[in-house]
Amino acid sequence: MKLKRAEKIWLISVIIFFFLYNLPFFPAYYHPKATIIHMILTIIPLWTVVYFGLFKMCRIFKLKKKEGE
């Protein structure tokens, strides 16, 4: 199965934000302000990339209908 350009971009974006989310020093959780910065820089972009990518992939690759329907 060959990956299309949109799939490659989506996969790379998800992996980058996932690794940023899991880095222990990016930024530390000991302070509420740092937690908000962490959320803005990693969690929100990760959610956005995942859901936008899923929407785009579902538009590219349509599900096949069953024969009985």
PDB file of N, CA, C and O in Angstrom:
ATOM      1  N   MET A   1       0.843  -1.172   0.000  1.00  0.00           N
ATOM      2  CA  MET A   1       0.000   0.000   0.000  1.00  0.00           C
ATOM      3  C   MET A   1       0.894   1.242   0.000  1.00  0.00           C
ATOM      4  O   MET A   1       1.721   1.424   0.893  1.00  0.00           O
ATOM      5  N   LYS A   2       0.720   2.067  -0.984  1.00  0.00           N
ATOM      6  CA  LYS A   2       1.527   3.268  -1.115  1.00  0.00           C
ATOM      7  C   LYS A   2       0.835   4.433  -0.409  1.00  0.00           C
ATOM      8  O   LYS A   2      -0.369   4.638  -0.563  1.00  0.00           O
ATOM      9  N   LEU A   3       1.608   5.191   0.362  1.00  0.00           N
ATOM     10  CA  LEU A   3       1.053   6.338   1.063  1.00  0.00           C
ATOM     11  C   LEU A   3       0.962   7.534   0.129  1.00  0.00           C
ATOM     12  O   LEU A   3       1.881   7.803  -0.646  1.00  0.00           O
ATOM     13  N   LYS A   4      -0.145   8.242   0.209  1.00  0.00           N
ATOM     14  CA  LYS A   4      -0.309   9.464  -0.577  1.00  0.00           C
ATOM     15  C   LYS A   4       0.349  10.619   0.171  1.00  0.00           C
ATOM     16  O   LYS A   4       0.729  10.479   1.333  1.00  0.00           O
ATOM     17  N   ARG A   5       0.477  11.740  -0.489  1.00  0.00           N
ATOM     18  CA  ARG A   5       1.134  12.908   0.096  1.00  0.00           C
ATOM     19  C   ARG A   5       0.397  13.389   1.347  1.00  0.00           C
ATOM     20  O   ARG A   5       1.033  13.712   2.350  1.00  0.00           O
ATOM     21  N   ALA A   6      -0.913  13.439   1.300  1.00  0.00           N
ATOM     22  CA  ALA A   6      -1.697  13.891   2.450  1.00  0.00           C
ATOM     23  C   ALA A   6      -1.508  12.959   3.644  1.00  0.00           C
ATOM     24  O   ALA A   6      -1.449  13.414   4.786  1.00  0.00           O
ATOM     25  N   GLU A   7      -1.413  11.667   3.383  1.00  0.00           N
ATOM     26  CA  GLU A   7      -1.200  10.704   4.463  1.00  0.00           C
ATOM     27  C   GLU A   7       0.174  10.874   5.096  1.00  0.00           C
ATOM     28  O   GLU A   7       0.316  10.767   6.314  1.00  0.00           O
ATOM     29  N   LYS A   8       1.183  11.138   4.277  1.00  0.00           N
ATOM     30  CA  LYS A   8       2.532  11.333   4.809  1.00  0.00           C
ATOM     31  C   LYS A   8       2.599  12.568   5.695  1.00  0.00           C
ATOM     32  O   LYS A   8       3.184  12.533   6.778  1.00  0.00           O
ATOM     33  N   ILE A   9       2.001  13.657   5.234  1.00  0.00           N
ATOM     34  CA  ILE A   9       1.995  14.896   6.021  1.00  0.00           C
ATOM     35  C   ILE A   9       1.254  14.677   7.330  1.00  0.00           C
ATOM     36  O   ILE A   9       1.709  15.120   8.385  1.00  0.00           O
ATOM     37  N   TRP A  10       0.126  14.005   7.268  1.00  0.00           N
ATOM     38  CA  TRP A  10      -0.669  13.737   8.462  1.00  0.00           C
ATOM     39  C   TRP A  10       0.111  12.872   9.443  1.00  0.00           C
ATOM     40  O   TRP A  10       0.138  13.171  10.636  1.00  0.00           O
ATOM     41  N   LEU A  11       0.737  11.821   8.969  1.00  0.00           N
ATOM     42  CA  LEU A  11       1.497  10.914   9.820  1.00  0.00           C
ATOM     43  C   LEU A  11       2.677  11.623  10.478  1.00  0.00           C
ATOM     44  O   LEU A  11       2.907  11.458  11.676  1.00  0.00           O
ATOM     45  N   ILE A  12       3.415  12.398   9.716  1.00  0.00           N
ATOM     46  CA  ILE A  12       4.561  13.129  10.269  1.00  0.00           C
ATOM     47  C   ILE A  12       4.105  14.134  11.321  1.00  0.00           C
ATOM     48  O   ILE A  12       4.743  14.257  12.366  1.00  0.00           O
ATOM     49  N   SER A  13       3.014  14.855  11.066  1.00  0.00           N
ATOM     50  CA  SER A  13       2.496  15.830  12.029  1.00  0.00           C
ATOM     51  C   SER A  13       2.071  15.162  13.323  1.00  0.00           C
ATOM     52  O   SER A  13       2.386  15.652  14.408  1.00  0.00           O
ATOM     53  N   VAL A  14       1.366  14.062  13.222  1.00  0.00           N
ATOM     54  CA  VAL A  14       0.913  13.348  14.419  1.00  0.00           C
ATOM     55  C   VAL A  14       2.107  12.847  15.222  1.00  0.00           C
ATOM     56  O   VAL A  14       2.118  12.965  16.447  1.00  0.00           O
ATOM     57  N   ILE A  15       3.099  12.298  14.557  1.00  0.00           N
ATOM     58  CA  ILE A  15       4.274  11.780  15.264  1.00  0.00           C
ATOM     59  C   ILE A  15       5.037  12.907  15.957  1.00  0.00           C
ATOM     60  O   ILE A  15       5.456  12.747  17.103  1.00  0.00           O
ATOM     61  N   ILE A  16       5.223  14.033  15.289  1.00  0.00           N
ATOM     62  CA  ILE A  16       5.943  15.160  15.896  1.00  0.00           C
ATOM     63  C   ILE A  16       5.228  15.653  17.142  1.00  0.00           C
ATOM     64  O   ILE A  16       5.854  15.806  18.191  1.00  0.00           O
ATOM     65  N   PHE A  17       3.918  15.905  17.047  1.00  0.00           N
ATOM     66  CA  PHE A  17       3.195  16.419  18.210  1.00  0.00           C
ATOM     67  C   PHE A  17       3.081  15.375  19.314  1.00  0.00           C
ATOM     68  O   PHE A  17       3.044  15.730  20.492  1.00  0.00           O
ATOM     69  N   PHE A  18       3.024  14.095  18.955  1.00  0.00           N
ATOM     70  CA  PHE A  18       2.988  13.042  19.969  1.00  0.00           C
ATOM     71  C   PHE A  18       4.299  13.002  20.748  1.00  0.00           C
ATOM     72  O   PHE A  18       4.286  12.869  21.972  1.00  0.00           O
ATOM     73  N   PHE A  19       5.434  13.118  20.048  1.00  0.00           N
ATOM     74  CA  PHE A  19       6.722  13.127  20.746  1.00  0.00           C
ATOM     75  C   PHE A  19       6.884  14.381  21.596  1.00  0.00           C
ATOM     76  O   PHE A  19       7.414  14.305  22.705  1.00  0.00           O
ATOM     77  N   LEU A  20       6.436  15.537  21.098  1.00  0.00           N
ATOM     78  CA  LEU A  20       6.496  16.751  21.909  1.00  0.00           C
ATOM     79  C   LEU A  20       5.630  16.617  23.156  1.00  0.00           C
ATOM     80  O   LEU A  20       6.003  17.089  24.230  1.00  0.00           O
ATOM     81  N   TYR A  21       4.476  15.976  23.015  1.00  0.00           N
ATOM     82  CA  TYR A  21       3.571  15.775  24.147  1.00  0.00           C
ATOM     83  C   TYR A  21       4.214  14.899  25.218  1.00  0.00           C
ATOM     84  O   TYR A  21       3.978  15.112  26.407  1.00  0.00           O
ATOM     85  N   ASN A  22       5.018  13.925  24.821  1.00  0.00           N
ATOM     86  CA  ASN A  22       5.592  12.978  25.769  1.00  0.00           C
ATOM     87  C   ASN A  22       6.974  13.350  26.283  1.00  0.00           C
ATOM     88  O   ASN A  22       7.524  12.620  27.107  1.00  0.00           O
ATOM     89  N   LEU A  23       7.552  14.443  25.837  1.00  0.00           N
ATOM     90  CA  LEU A  23       8.848  14.860  26.367  1.00  0.00           C
ATOM     91  C   LEU A  23       8.665  15.391  27.786  1.00  0.00           C
ATOM     92  O   LEU A  23       7.811  16.251  28.002  1.00  0.00           O
ATOM     93  N   PRO A  24       9.425  14.915  28.747  1.00  0.00           N
ATOM     94  CA  PRO A  24       9.226  15.338  30.131  1.00  0.00           C
ATOM     95  C   PRO A  24       9.638  16.779  30.397  1.00  0.00           C
ATOM     96  O   PRO A  24       9.149  17.376  31.356  1.00  0.00           O
ATOM     97  N   PHE A  25      10.508  17.356  29.594  1.00  0.00           N
ATOM     98  CA  PHE A  25      10.991  18.716  29.850  1.00  0.00           C
ATOM     99  C   PHE A  25      10.299  19.766  28.987  1.00  0.00           C
ATOM    100  O   PHE A  25      10.773  20.900  28.912  1.00  0.00           O
ATOM    101  N   PHE A  26       9.220  19.430  28.351  1.00  0.00           N
ATOM    102  CA  PHE A  26       8.586  20.348  27.393  1.00  0.00           C
ATOM    103  C   PHE A  26       7.196  20.723  27.820  1.00  0.00           C
ATOM    104  O   PHE A  26       6.283  19.951  27.526  1.00  0.00           O
ATOM    105  N   PRO A  27       6.943  21.798  28.464  1.00  0.00           N
ATOM    106  CA  PRO A  27       7.550  22.307  29.687  1.00  0.00           C
ATOM    107  C   PRO A  27       7.086  21.482  30.876  1.00  0.00           C
ATOM    108  O   PRO A  27       6.217  20.621  30.741  1.00  0.00           O
ATOM    109  N   ALA A  28       7.656  21.742  32.019  1.00  0.00           N
ATOM    110  CA  ALA A  28       7.355  20.939  33.220  1.00  0.00           C
ATOM    111  C   ALA A  28       5.936  21.207  33.726  1.00  0.00           C
ATOM    112  O   ALA A  28       5.360  22.266  33.479  1.00  0.00           O
ATOM    113  N   TYR A  29       5.389  20.223  34.438  1.00  0.00           N
ATOM    114  CA  TYR A  29       4.015  20.323  34.929  1.00  0.00           C
ATOM    115  C   TYR A  29       3.905  20.904  36.333  1.00  0.00           C
ATOM    116  O   TYR A  29       2.800  20.943  36.873  1.00  0.00           O
ATOM    117  N   TYR A  30       4.966  21.348  36.936  1.00  0.00           N
ATOM    118  CA  TYR A  30       4.916  21.774  38.327  1.00  0.00           C
ATOM    119  C   TYR A  30       4.177  23.086  38.529  1.00  0.00           C
ATOM    120  O   TYR A  30       3.880  23.439  39.670  1.00  0.00           O
ATOM    121  N   HIS A  31       3.875  23.804  37.494  1.00  0.00           N
ATOM    122  CA  HIS A  31       3.237  25.110  37.617  1.00  0.00           C
ATOM    123  C   HIS A  31       2.047  25.178  36.662  1.00  0.00           C
ATOM    124  O   HIS A  31       2.129  24.666  35.546  1.00  0.00           O
ATOM    125  N   PRO A  32       0.933  25.806  37.083  1.00  0.00           N
ATOM    126  CA  PRO A  32      -0.248  25.873  36.209  1.00  0.00           C
ATOM    127  C   PRO A  32       0.022  26.571  34.870  1.00  0.00           C
ATOM    128  O   PRO A  32      -0.519  26.173  33.838  1.00  0.00           O
ATOM    129  N   LYS A  33       0.851  27.601  34.893  1.00  0.00           N
ATOM    130  CA  LYS A  33       1.159  28.316  33.659  1.00  0.00           C
ATOM    131  C   LYS A  33       1.898  27.401  32.676  1.00  0.00           C
ATOM    132  O   LYS A  33       1.643  27.435  31.473  1.00  0.00           O
ATOM    133  N   ALA A  34       2.804  26.596  33.198  1.00  0.00           N
ATOM    134  CA  ALA A  34       3.532  25.652  32.343  1.00  0.00           C
ATOM    135  C   ALA A  34       2.594  24.605  31.759  1.00  0.00           C
ATOM    136  O   ALA A  34       2.768  24.178  30.617  1.00  0.00           O
ATOM    137  N   THR A  35       1.609  24.194  32.533  1.00  0.00           N
ATOM    138  CA  THR A  35       0.642  23.212  32.041  1.00  0.00           C
ATOM    139  C   THR A  35      -0.183  23.791  30.892  1.00  0.00           C
ATOM    140  O   THR A  35      -0.458  23.099  29.911  1.00  0.00           O
ATOM    141  N   ILE A  36      -0.574  25.049  31.014  1.00  0.00           N
ATOM    142  CA  ILE A  36      -1.341  25.700  29.947  1.00  0.00           C
ATOM    143  C   ILE A  36      -0.486  25.853  28.689  1.00  0.00           C
ATOM    144  O   ILE A  36      -0.968  25.642  27.577  1.00  0.00           O
ATOM    145  N   ILE A  37       0.786  26.220  28.869  1.00  0.00           N
ATOM    146  CA  ILE A  37       1.690  26.321  27.722  1.00  0.00           C
ATOM    147  C   ILE A  37       1.837  24.962  27.046  1.00  0.00           C
ATOM    148  O   ILE A  37       1.817  24.866  25.819  1.00  0.00           O
ATOM    149  N   HIS A  38       1.983  23.922  27.847  1.00  0.00           N
ATOM    150  CA  HIS A  38       2.110  22.561  27.310  1.00  0.00           C
ATOM    151  C   HIS A  38       0.864  22.192  26.513  1.00  0.00           C
ATOM    152  O   HIS A  38       0.960  21.604  25.435  1.00  0.00           O
ATOM    153  N   MET A  39      -0.302  22.540  27.046  1.00  0.00           N
ATOM    154  CA  MET A  39      -1.554  22.233  26.364  1.00  0.00           C
ATOM    155  C   MET A  39      -1.642  22.969  25.025  1.00  0.00           C
ATOM    156  O   MET A  39      -2.028  22.380  24.015  1.00  0.00           O
ATOM    157  N   ILE A  40      -1.287  24.242  25.017  1.00  0.00           N
ATOM    158  CA  ILE A  40      -1.383  25.042  23.795  1.00  0.00           C
ATOM    159  C   ILE A  40      -0.391  24.567  22.735  1.00  0.00           C
ATOM    160  O   ILE A  40      -0.710  24.561  21.546  1.00  0.00           O
ATOM    161  N   LEU A  41       0.805  24.171  23.158  1.00  0.00           N
ATOM    162  CA  LEU A  41       1.848  23.784  22.205  1.00  0.00           C
ATOM    163  C   LEU A  41       1.756  22.343  21.725  1.00  0.00           C
ATOM    164  O   LEU A  41       2.267  22.018  20.654  1.00  0.00           O
ATOM    165  N   THR A  42       1.107  21.466  22.505  1.00  0.00           N
ATOM    166  CA  THR A  42       1.121  20.052  22.118  1.00  0.00           C
ATOM    167  C   THR A  42      -0.256  19.414  22.027  1.00  0.00           C
ATOM    168  O   THR A  42      -0.582  18.813  21.003  1.00  0.00           O
ATOM    169  N   ILE A  43      -1.063  19.527  23.054  1.00  0.00           N
ATOM    170  CA  ILE A  43      -2.330  18.789  23.081  1.00  0.00           C
ATOM    171  C   ILE A  43      -3.315  19.318  22.043  1.00  0.00           C
ATOM    172  O   ILE A  43      -3.881  18.537  21.278  1.00  0.00           O
ATOM    173  N   ILE A  44      -3.522  20.609  22.007  1.00  0.00           N
ATOM    174  CA  ILE A  44      -4.485  21.181  21.057  1.00  0.00           C
ATOM    175  C   ILE A  44      -4.048  20.941  19.608  1.00  0.00           C
ATOM    176  O   ILE A  44      -4.878  20.529  18.798  1.00  0.00           O
ATOM    177  N   PRO A  45      -2.770  21.183  19.245  1.00  0.00           N
ATOM    178  CA  PRO A  45      -2.370  20.849  17.866  1.00  0.00           C
ATOM    179  C   PRO A  45      -2.481  19.358  17.552  1.00  0.00           C
ATOM    180  O   PRO A  45      -2.834  18.986  16.433  1.00  0.00           O
ATOM    181  N   LEU A  46      -2.182  18.505  18.530  1.00  0.00           N
ATOM    182  CA  LEU A  46      -2.286  17.061  18.297  1.00  0.00           C
ATOM    183  C   LEU A  46      -3.727  16.671  18.008  1.00  0.00           C
ATOM    184  O   LEU A  46      -3.982  15.930  17.059  1.00  0.00           O
ATOM    185  N   TRP A  47      -4.667  17.150  18.801  1.00  0.00           N
ATOM    186  CA  TRP A  47      -6.084  16.858  18.555  1.00  0.00           C
ATOM    187  C   TRP A  47      -6.519  17.392  17.196  1.00  0.00           C
ATOM    188  O   TRP A  47      -7.208  16.707  16.439  1.00  0.00           O
ATOM    189  N   THR A  48      -6.109  18.624  16.895  1.00  0.00           N
ATOM    190  CA  THR A  48      -6.494  19.239  15.628  1.00  0.00           C
ATOM    191  C   THR A  48      -5.963  18.441  14.440  1.00  0.00           C
ATOM    192  O   THR A  48      -6.694  18.178  13.485  1.00  0.00           O
ATOM    193  N   VAL A  49      -4.695  18.060  14.504  1.00  0.00           N
ATOM    194  CA  VAL A  49      -4.086  17.304  13.406  1.00  0.00           C
ATOM    195  C   VAL A  49      -4.762  15.952  13.238  1.00  0.00           C
ATOM    196  O   VAL A  49      -5.033  15.530  12.114  1.00  0.00           O
ATOM    197  N   VAL A  50      -5.035  15.269  14.345  1.00  0.00           N
ATOM    198  CA  VAL A  50      -5.646  13.940  14.261  1.00  0.00           C
ATOM    199  C   VAL A  50      -7.044  14.027  13.656  1.00  0.00           C
ATOM    200  O   VAL A  50      -7.352  13.296  12.715  1.00  0.00           O
ATOM    201  N   TYR A  51      -7.888  14.902  14.177  1.00  0.00           N
ATOM    202  CA  TYR A  51      -9.264  14.955  13.692  1.00  0.00           C
ATOM    203  C   TYR A  51      -9.368  15.539  12.284  1.00  0.00           C
ATOM    204  O   TYR A  51     -10.180  15.072  11.485  1.00  0.00           O
ATOM    205  N   PHE A  52      -8.561  16.551  11.969  1.00  0.00           N
ATOM    206  CA  PHE A  52      -8.579  17.094  10.611  1.00  0.00           C
ATOM    207  C   PHE A  52      -8.064  16.052   9.623  1.00  0.00           C
ATOM    208  O   PHE A  52      -8.602  15.904   8.526  1.00  0.00           O
ATOM    209  N   GLY A  53      -7.019  15.333  10.020  1.00  0.00           N
ATOM    210  CA  GLY A  53      -6.480  14.283   9.155  1.00  0.00           C
ATOM    211  C   GLY A  53      -7.467  13.163   8.932  1.00  0.00           C
ATOM    212  O   GLY A  53      -7.597  12.664   7.813  1.00  0.00           O
ATOM    213  N   LEU A  54      -8.172  12.754   9.985  1.00  0.00           N
ATOM    214  CA  LEU A  54      -9.190  11.710   9.833  1.00  0.00           C
ATOM    215  C   LEU A  54     -10.296  12.166   8.888  1.00  0.00           C
ATOM    216  O   LEU A  54     -10.752  11.393   8.045  1.00  0.00           O
ATOM    217  N   PHE A  55     -10.724  13.404   9.025  1.00  0.00           N
ATOM    218  CA  PHE A  55     -11.758  13.947   8.145  1.00  0.00           C
ATOM    219  C   PHE A  55     -11.277  13.948   6.696  1.00  0.00           C
ATOM    220  O   PHE A  55     -12.014  13.561   5.789  1.00  0.00           O
ATOM    221  N   LYS A  56     -10.033  14.387   6.487  1.00  0.00           N
ATOM    222  CA  LYS A  56      -9.483  14.437   5.128  1.00  0.00           C
ATOM    223  C   LYS A  56      -9.308  13.036   4.549  1.00  0.00           C
ATOM    224  O   LYS A  56      -9.603  12.816   3.374  1.00  0.00           O
ATOM    225  N   MET A  57      -8.835  12.091   5.350  1.00  0.00           N
ATOM    226  CA  MET A  57      -8.646  10.721   4.860  1.00  0.00           C
ATOM    227  C   MET A  57      -9.988  10.059   4.535  1.00  0.00           C
ATOM    228  O   MET A  57     -10.089   9.294   3.576  1.00  0.00           O
ATOM    229  N   CYS A  58     -11.006  10.352   5.329  1.00  0.00           N
ATOM    230  CA  CYS A  58     -12.333   9.780   5.049  1.00  0.00           C
ATOM    231  C   CYS A  58     -12.915  10.352   3.760  1.00  0.00           C
ATOM    232  O   CYS A  58     -13.685   9.672   3.081  1.00  0.00           O
ATOM    233  N   ARG A  59     -12.564  11.583   3.413  1.00  0.00           N
ATOM    234  CA  ARG A  59     -13.018  12.150   2.149  1.00  0.00           C
ATOM    235  C   ARG A  59     -12.259  11.553   0.975  1.00  0.00           C
ATOM    236  O   ARG A  59     -12.826  11.381  -0.104  1.00  0.00           O
ATOM    237  N   ILE A  60     -10.985  11.234   1.170  1.00  0.00           N
ATOM    238  CA  ILE A  60     -10.183  10.652   0.085  1.00  0.00           C
ATOM    239  C   ILE A  60     -10.569   9.202  -0.146  1.00  0.00           C
ATOM    240  O   ILE A  60     -10.804   8.787  -1.281  1.00  0.00           O
ATOM    241  N   PHE A  61     -10.634   8.434   0.935  1.00  0.00           N
ATOM    242  CA  PHE A  61     -10.915   7.000   0.840  1.00  0.00           C
ATOM    243  C   PHE A  61     -12.332   6.735   1.323  1.00  0.00           C
ATOM    244  O   PHE A  61     -12.571   6.630   2.526  1.00  0.00           O
ATOM    245  N   LYS A  62     -13.261   6.627   0.405  1.00  0.00           N
ATOM    246  CA  LYS A  62     -14.658   6.347   0.748  1.00  0.00           C
ATOM    247  C   LYS A  62     -14.811   4.887   1.138  1.00  0.00           C
ATOM    248  O   LYS A  62     -14.128   4.023   0.589  1.00  0.00           O
ATOM    249  N   LEU A  63     -15.701   4.606   2.080  1.00  0.00           N
ATOM    250  CA  LEU A  63     -15.992   3.229   2.459  1.00  0.00           C
ATOM    251  C   LEU A  63     -16.842   2.575   1.374  1.00  0.00           C
ATOM    252  O   LEU A  63     -17.702   3.219   0.772  1.00  0.00           O
ATOM    253  N   LYS A  64     -16.597   1.317   1.138  1.00  0.00           N
ATOM    254  CA  LYS A  64     -17.379   0.590   0.140  1.00  0.00           C
ATOM    255  C   LYS A  64     -18.709   0.176   0.744  1.00  0.00           C
ATOM    256  O   LYS A  64     -18.777  -0.233   1.903  1.00  0.00           O
ATOM    257  N   LYS A  65     -19.774   0.287  -0.059  1.00  0.00           N
ATOM    258  CA  LYS A  65     -21.092  -0.132   0.402  1.00  0.00           C
ATOM    259  C   LYS A  65     -21.241  -1.631   0.213  1.00  0.00           C
ATOM    260  O   LYS A  65     -20.666  -2.221  -0.701  1.00  0.00           O
ATOM    261  N   LYS A  66     -22.023  -2.231   1.094  1.00  0.00           N
ATOM    262  CA  LYS A  66     -22.282  -3.669   0.979  1.00  0.00           C
ATOM    263  C   LYS A  66     -23.213  -3.923  -0.197  1.00  0.00           C
ATOM    264  O   LYS A  66     -23.943  -3.026  -0.619  1.00  0.00           O
ATOM    265  N   GLU A  67     -23.192  -5.132  -0.723  1.00  0.00           N
ATOM    266  CA  GLU A  67     -24.011  -5.463  -1.892  1.00  0.00           C
ATOM    267  C   GLU A  67     -25.500  -5.427  -1.585  1.00  0.00           C
ATOM    268  O   GLU A  67     -26.292  -5.099  -2.468  1.00  0.00           O
ATOM    269  N   GLY A  68     -25.905  -5.750  -0.369  1.00  0.00           N
ATOM    270  CA  GLY A  68     -27.318  -5.804  -0.016  1.00  0.00           C
ATOM    271  C   GLY A  68     -27.951  -4.438   0.177  1.00  0.00           C
ATOM    272  O   GLY A  68     -29.176  -4.344   0.251  1.00  0.00           O
ATOM    273  N   GLU A  69     -27.172  -3.394   0.260  1.00  0.00           N
ATOM    274  CA  GLU A  69     -27.729  -2.060   0.524  1.00  0.00           C
ATOM    275  C   GLU A  69     -27.910  -1.267  -0.736  1.00  0.00           C
ATOM    276  O   GLU A  69     -28.367  -0.125  -0.687  1.00  0.00           O
TER     277      GLU A  69
END
